[in-house]
Amino acid sequence: MFGTVPKVLWERSNPADEKNRITMEARALLLKSSSRKILIDTGNGGDFIPKYGANLGRKFAELYNIDAEGPSLEKSLAKFDVTFNDVTDVILTHLHFDHAGGATSVRGGEMVPTFPKAKYYLQKRNLETASSPNLRERASYFPSNYEPLIKKNVLKLFDGEVENFIPGFSVFISNGHTQGHQMVRVSDGTTTLLYCGDVVPTSSHVRLAWVMGFDLEPLRIIAEKERILSAAADQGWYLYFEHDPYCDAATVSRDGKDYVVSTRYWL
């Protein structure tokens, strides 16, 4: 998760277990209005064995030590009186399993969209990447997480940055982590929140040089982070972290030529 950053630095804020694993979240974001229930990303999902096959499913759960008793997407939505049938829109940052795993589910022996009445939004370039993944990402993209969306004709593909595809919603493109990753900006003209996805996955990654070993192009993602963090610092955006177990969101400020967290928020 921290690439070439020395462990002596990152373990201060993200202590590891005996297998060098850190605690992480797969935090989606629900936005409700009088007419829409919008979900950004869907986490790991479940059904690992039927979705990925018996051998891979067991290996997958063990490798990532996913807490089967932890919060599920269904239980989390229920806290806000929302069911799978209520969700109208699902925006996927990209199709890596920990972001799109919950987009599909096994029902009646068939793989189907988890949210039967929702439209799903994704970058065309990311679908192309997932359909023909490079060697580095082959273990992160699974057809079962997106092919049912295509089959049911619920997938809307963007080709680049888009403004107000839903009133107040825009997407920024990043290609440093994977091709066709989209960050989601939500704004009412006064307050702005940015769902960072894997561009700034935790509050620790606000530092420009703190990039992941998973990132395909470290120098590109540093430049992409600079663009986003500059705007966030100058305009007071809230950054929403998908993988940070200790902090849901934060504002940032400049620290010389770098950036630091100003205020942390727990939602």
C-alpha positions as CSV (number, residue, x, y, z in Angstrom):
1,M,0.0,0.0,0.0
2,F,3.0,2.3,0.4
3,G,5.3,1.4,-2.4
4,T,8.9,2.6,-1.7
5,V,8.0,4.5,1.5
6,P,10.0,2.8,4.3
7,K,8.1,0.8,6.7
8,V,9.6,2.7,9.6
9,L,7.6,5.7,8.4
10,W,4.2,4.2,7.4
11,E,3.9,1.8,10.3
12,R,3.5,4.7,12.7
13,S,0.1,5.5,11.3
14,N,-0.7,2.0,9.8
15,P,0.6,-0.8,12.0
16,A,1.0,-4.1,10.4
17,D,0.3,-7.7,11.6
18,E,2.8,-10.5,11.7
19,K,2.2,-11.1,8.0
20,N,2.9,-7.5,7.2
21,R,-0.8,-6.8,6.4
22,I,-2.5,-3.5,7.5
23,T,-6.1,-2.9,8.5
24,M,-8.1,-1.5,5.6
25,E,-11.7,-0.5,4.8
26,A,-13.6,-0.9,1.5
27,R,-15.7,2.2,2.2
28,A,-18.5,3.0,-0.3
29,L,-20.5,6.3,-0.2
30,L,-24.3,6.7,-0.2
31,L,-25.9,9.9,-1.2
32,K,-29.7,10.4,-0.8
33,S,-32.1,12.9,-2.3
34,S,-35.8,12.9,-2.6
35,S,-35.7,11.1,-5.9
36,R,-32.3,9.2,-6.0
37,K,-30.2,6.9,-4.0
38,I,-26.6,7.1,-5.4
39,L,-23.8,4.7,-4.4
40,I,-20.2,5.3,-5.2
41,D,-18.2,2.0,-5.4
42,T,-19.4,-1.2,-3.9
43,G,-16.5,-2.8,-1.9
44,N,-15.4,-6.4,-2.1
45,G,-18.9,-7.9,-2.1
46,G,-19.3,-11.5,-1.1
47,D,-20.0,-14.9,-2.8
48,F,-16.3,-15.3,-3.4
49,I,-16.5,-19.0,-4.1
50,P,-19.4,-18.9,-6.6
51,K,-18.0,-15.7,-8.2
52,Y,-14.3,-16.7,-8.5
53,G,-14.4,-20.5,-8.3
54,A,-13.9,-22.7,-5.3
55,N,-10.1,-22.7,-5.2
56,L,-9.6,-19.1,-6.0
57,G,-12.5,-18.0,-3.8
58,R,-10.9,-19.6,-0.7
59,K,-7.5,-18.4,-1.6
60,F,-8.8,-14.9,-2.1
61,A,-10.5,-14.7,1.3
62,E,-7.5,-16.1,3.1
63,L,-5.0,-13.9,1.2
64,Y,-6.7,-10.7,2.1
65,N,-8.1,-11.9,5.4
66,I,-11.5,-10.4,4.7
67,D,-13.6,-10.2,7.9
68,A,-16.7,-12.2,7.0
69,E,-18.4,-10.8,10.2
70,G,-17.6,-7.2,9.3
71,P,-20.0,-4.7,7.8
72,S,-21.7,-5.9,4.7
73,L,-23.1,-3.6,2.0
74,E,-26.6,-4.8,2.6
75,K,-26.4,-4.1,6.4
76,S,-24.7,-0.8,5.9
77,L,-27.4,0.4,3.5
78,A,-30.2,-0.8,5.9
79,K,-28.9,1.6,8.5
80,F,-30.2,4.4,6.2
81,D,-33.4,2.5,5.3
82,V,-32.1,1.7,1.8
83,T,-32.4,-1.7,0.1
84,F,-30.7,-3.0,-3.0
85,N,-33.9,-2.3,-4.9
86,D,-33.9,1.4,-3.8
87,V,-30.5,2.3,-5.3
88,T,-30.9,4.3,-8.5
89,D,-27.3,4.9,-9.5
90,V,-24.0,3.2,-8.9
91,I,-20.8,5.1,-9.9
92,L,-17.7,2.8,-10.1
93,T,-14.3,4.4,-9.8
94,H,-12.8,1.3,-11.5
95,L,-13.3,-2.4,-11.7
96,H,-10.7,-3.7,-9.3
97,F,-12.4,-6.3,-7.1
98,D,-12.2,-4.2,-3.9
99,H,-14.2,-1.4,-5.6
100,A,-16.6,-3.3,-7.9
101,G,-16.9,-6.7,-6.1
102,G,-20.3,-5.7,-4.7
103,A,-21.6,-4.6,-8.1
104,T,-22.8,-8.1,-8.9
105,S,-24.2,-11.0,-6.8
106,V,-25.3,-14.6,-7.2
107,R,-29.1,-15.0,-7.2
108,G,-30.9,-18.1,-8.1
109,G,-27.7,-19.6,-9.4
110,E,-27.1,-16.7,-11.8
111,M,-24.7,-13.8,-11.6
112,V,-26.7,-10.6,-11.8
113,P,-26.4,-6.9,-11.0
114,T,-26.7,-6.4,-7.2
115,F,-28.9,-3.3,-7.6
116,P,-31.6,-4.4,-10.1
117,K,-33.1,-0.9,-10.7
118,A,-29.8,1.0,-10.9
119,K,-27.8,2.4,-13.7
120,Y,-24.0,1.8,-13.4
121,Y,-21.4,4.4,-14.5
122,L,-17.9,3.5,-15.5
123,Q,-15.1,4.8,-17.8
124,K,-15.0,3.0,-21.2
125,R,-11.2,2.9,-20.9
126,N,-11.4,1.0,-17.6
127,L,-13.7,-1.6,-19.0
128,E,-11.3,-2.1,-21.9
129,T,-8.5,-2.5,-19.4
130,A,-10.5,-5.0,-17.3
131,S,-11.4,-7.0,-20.3
132,S,-7.8,-7.4,-21.4
133,P,-5.7,-6.8,-18.2
134,N,-2.0,-6.5,-18.1
135,L,0.2,-8.9,-16.2
136,R,0.4,-6.6,-13.1
137,E,-3.4,-6.3,-12.8
138,R,-4.6,-9.7,-13.9
139,A,-5.3,-10.7,-10.3
140,S,-7.5,-7.6,-9.6
141,Y,-10.0,-7.8,-12.5
142,F,-12.7,-10.4,-12.6
143,P,-15.2,-10.7,-15.4
144,S,-17.9,-11.8,-12.9
145,N,-17.8,-8.3,-11.5
146,Y,-18.8,-6.6,-14.8
147,E,-20.0,-9.0,-17.4
148,P,-23.5,-9.3,-15.8
149,L,-23.8,-5.5,-16.0
150,I,-23.1,-5.7,-19.7
151,K,-25.5,-8.6,-20.2
152,K,-28.4,-6.7,-18.4
153,N,-27.6,-3.5,-20.3
154,V,-27.3,-1.4,-17.2
155,L,-23.7,-0.1,-17.8
156,K,-23.3,3.5,-19.0
157,L,-19.8,4.2,-20.2
158,F,-18.1,7.6,-20.1
159,D,-15.2,8.5,-22.4
160,G,-13.3,11.0,-20.3
161,E,-14.2,13.7,-17.7
162,V,-17.9,14.5,-17.5
163,E,-19.6,17.4,-15.7
164,N,-23.1,17.1,-14.1
165,F,-24.1,13.7,-15.5
166,I,-26.2,13.7,-12.4
167,P,-26.9,17.3,-11.1
168,G,-23.9,18.2,-8.9
169,F,-21.8,15.1,-9.9
170,S,-18.7,15.2,-12.0
171,V,-15.8,12.8,-12.6
172,F,-12.0,13.4,-12.9
173,I,-9.8,11.0,-14.7
174,S,-6.7,9.4,-13.3
175,N,-4.5,6.9,-15.2
176,G,-1.6,6.5,-12.7
177,H,-3.2,3.7,-10.7
178,T,-5.0,2.0,-13.5
179,Q,-6.2,3.1,-16.9
180,G,-9.6,4.9,-16.7
181,H,-9.9,5.4,-13.0
182,Q,-12.5,8.1,-12.2
183,M,-12.7,10.2,-9.0
184,V,-16.1,11.5,-8.2
185,R,-16.7,15.2,-7.2
186,V,-20.0,16.0,-5.5
187,S,-20.8,19.7,-5.1
188,D,-23.8,22.0,-4.4
189,G,-21.9,25.1,-5.4
190,T,-20.8,25.8,-1.8
191,T,-19.6,22.5,-0.4
192,T,-17.5,20.0,-2.4
193,L,-16.6,16.4,-1.6
194,L,-14.2,14.3,-3.6
195,Y,-14.4,10.6,-3.5
196,C,-10.7,9.8,-4.1
197,G,-10.8,6.1,-4.9
198,D,-7.3,4.7,-5.2
199,V,-5.7,8.0,-6.1
200,V,-5.6,9.0,-2.4
201,P,-6.8,5.8,-0.8
202,T,-6.0,6.8,2.8
203,S,-5.2,10.0,4.7
204,S,-1.6,8.9,4.8
205,H,-1.5,9.1,1.0
206,V,-2.1,12.9,1.1
207,R,1.7,13.2,1.0
208,L,2.6,13.4,-2.7
209,A,5.4,10.8,-2.7
210,W,3.3,8.3,-0.7
211,V,2.0,6.1,-3.6
212,M,1.1,2.4,-3.7
213,G,3.1,-0.4,-5.2
214,F,-0.1,-1.2,-7.0
215,D,0.1,2.0,-9.0
216,L,1.1,1.4,-12.6
217,E,2.7,4.8,-13.1
218,P,4.0,6.4,-9.9
219,L,5.2,9.6,-11.4
220,R,1.9,10.1,-13.2
221,I,-0.2,9.5,-10.1
222,I,2.0,12.0,-8.2
223,A,1.1,14.6,-10.9
224,E,-2.5,13.7,-10.7
225,K,-2.5,14.0,-6.9
226,E,-0.9,17.4,-7.2
227,R,-3.7,18.6,-9.4
228,I,-6.4,17.4,-7.0
229,L,-4.8,18.3,-3.8
230,S,-4.0,21.8,-5.0
231,A,-7.7,22.4,-5.7
232,A,-8.7,20.7,-2.5
233,A,-6.4,22.9,-0.4
234,D,-7.3,26.1,-2.2
235,Q,-11.0,25.5,-2.3
236,G,-11.6,23.7,1.0
237,W,-12.8,20.4,-0.5
238,Y,-13.5,17.4,1.7
239,L,-11.6,14.3,0.6
240,Y,-13.4,11.0,1.2
241,F,-11.0,8.0,1.8
242,E,-12.1,4.6,0.6
243,H,-9.5,2.5,2.4
244,D,-8.6,4.4,5.5
245,P,-9.7,2.5,8.7
246,Y,-9.0,5.4,11.0
247,C,-10.4,8.4,9.1
248,D,-13.4,8.7,6.8
249,A,-12.8,12.2,5.3
250,A,-10.5,15.2,5.7
251,T,-9.6,18.6,4.5
252,V,-6.0,19.3,3.5
253,S,-3.6,22.2,3.5
254,R,-0.3,23.1,1.8
255,D,3.0,22.2,3.5
256,G,5.7,23.8,1.5
257,K,5.6,21.9,-1.8
258,D,3.6,19.1,-0.2
259,Y,0.3,18.6,1.5
260,V,-0.9,17.5,4.9
261,V,-4.2,16.7,6.5
262,S,-5.8,19.7,8.3
263,T,-8.9,18.3,9.9
264,R,-10.1,14.7,10.1
265,Y,-13.7,13.6,10.0
266,W,-15.6,10.5,11.0
267,L,-19.0,10.2,9.4
